[in-house]
Amino acid sequence: MRLFVALAIPEDVREKLAALLRELRGSDPAPRWVPPQNLHVTLKFIGEVAPQRATAICDALEEIRLEQPIHFEFRGLGFFPNARRPGVLWTGIESSQDLARLTSTIDRALGPLGIPLETKPFVPHLTVARFKQPQVSPALSAEIAKRQSYTFGTILAAQFHLMESTLKSGGAEYTTLRSFGFTDQCTKDS
């Protein structure tokens, strides 16, 4: 099983992001654009694990708690590693320190199970495209430049999800294995 931990995107925000993807794809179809149904915020990539380890992973994730839901917004666009040699196009995430605290808590909870700890700092983002060739067309660059200060949606999250990624010929297919509320405060947008 190929697993990761993620925050879901509520339908209203997913629709705004889908509109963004359609607009950007219209300027350059070459990148591999993420299908709107696959949009999520990765908190921890676990990787390949034996199916019998999923129970222990769920038990560890079940213990995670924060005092309050996490509020964040999607704003602006950028590239990893950079615009000159792009591998990924992303929309940024602006949030309180609670989002970084949640990711480090998940990381520490899974460490005793032999899942490697993150060595790089968490950079909150939402991947919207991947580049086969590390270059951006002038048309796409112009569209991205127009949207640098845009806000694409706001989320109040009170739960995260253990997801399975199944690689298929048409791309990855994601399945939610289990959801975990991390605060006692409930919200309809989580």
Stockholm file with secondary structure:
# STOCKHOLM 1.0

chainA/1-190         MRLFVALAIPEDVREKLAALLRELRGSDPAPRWVPPQNLHVTLKFIGEVAPQRATAICDALEEIRLEQPIHFEFRGLGFFPNARRPGVLWTGIESSQDLARLTSTIDRALGPLGIPLETKPFVPHLTVARFKQPQVSPALSAEIAKRQSYTFGTILAAQFHLMESTLKSGGAEYTTLRSFGFTDQCTKDS
#=GR chainA/1-190 SS CEEEEEECCCHHHHHHHHHHHHHHHHHCCCSEECCGGGCCEEEEEEEECCGGGHHHHHHHHHTCCCSSCEEEEEEEEEEESCSSSCSEEEEEEEECHHHHHHHHHHHHHHGGGTCCCCCSCCCCEEEEEECSSSCCCHHHHHHHHHTTTCEEEEEEECEEEEEEEEEETTEEEEEEEEEEECSSSCCTTC
#=GC SS_cons         CEEEEEECCCHHHHHHHHHHHHHHHHHCCCSEECCGGGCCEEEEEEEECCGGGHHHHHHHHHTCCCSSCEEEEEEEEEEESCSSSCSEEEEEEEECHHHHHHHHHHHHHHGGGTCCCCCSCCCCEEEEEECSSSCCCHHHHHHHHHTTTCEEEEEEECEEEEEEEEEETTEEEEEEEEEEECSSSCCTTC
//
